[in-house]
């Protein structure tokens, strides 16, 4: 499967705990940080939960 490049573009202040947990599970901690994850249904579900906080590109 392809890889996804995920970048955190907005902060987590005043976000719901489920959204904070999803961002942490993806491995993101700071604004502007980028991680590469495998494109799986579980990863897509986490991204969908916080789609307004991250940008996603195919790597």
C-alpha positions in Angstrom: 0.0 0.0 0.0 1.0 3.6 -0.4 2.3 5.9 2.3 0.6 9.0 3.6 2.4 12.2 4.6 0.4 13.8 7.5 1.1 17.3 8.7 -0.5 19.0 11.8 -1.5 22.5 10.7 -3.7 23.6 13.7 -3.2 23.4 17.4 -5.0 21.2 19.9 -6.1 23.8 22.4 -9.9 23.7 23.1 -10.3 20.5 21.1 -12.3 17.4 22.2 -10.3 14.7 24.0 -11.1 12.2 21.2 -9.5 14.6 18.6 -6.4 15.1 20.8 -6.1 11.3 21.2 -6.4 10.8 17.5 -3.6 13.3 16.7 -1.3 11.8 19.4 -2.0 8.3 18.0 -1.0 9.5 14.6 2.3 10.5 16.2 1.9 14.3 15.9 2.9 16.6 18.8 3.8 20.1 17.4 2.2 22.3 14.8 4.0 21.8 11.5 5.3 18.4 12.4 5.0 15.8 9.6 4.9 12.0 9.9 4.7 9.3 7.3 2.2 6.5 7.9 1.0 3.5 5.9 -2.3 4.0 4.1 -4.6 1.6 6.1 -8.3 1.8 7.0 -7.4 2.5 10.6 -5.1 5.4 9.7 -7.8 6.8 7.3 -10.3 6.7 10.2 -7.9 8.6 12.5 -7.3 11.2 9.8 -11.0 11.5 9.1 -11.6 12.3 12.8 -9.2 15.3 12.7 -9.4 16.2 9.0 -9.8 19.9 9.9 -6.5 19.9 11.9 -4.2 18.1 9.4 -3.2 18.0 5.7 -2.6 14.7 4.0 -0.5 14.0 0.9 0.5 10.8 -0.7 4.2 10.0 -0.2 
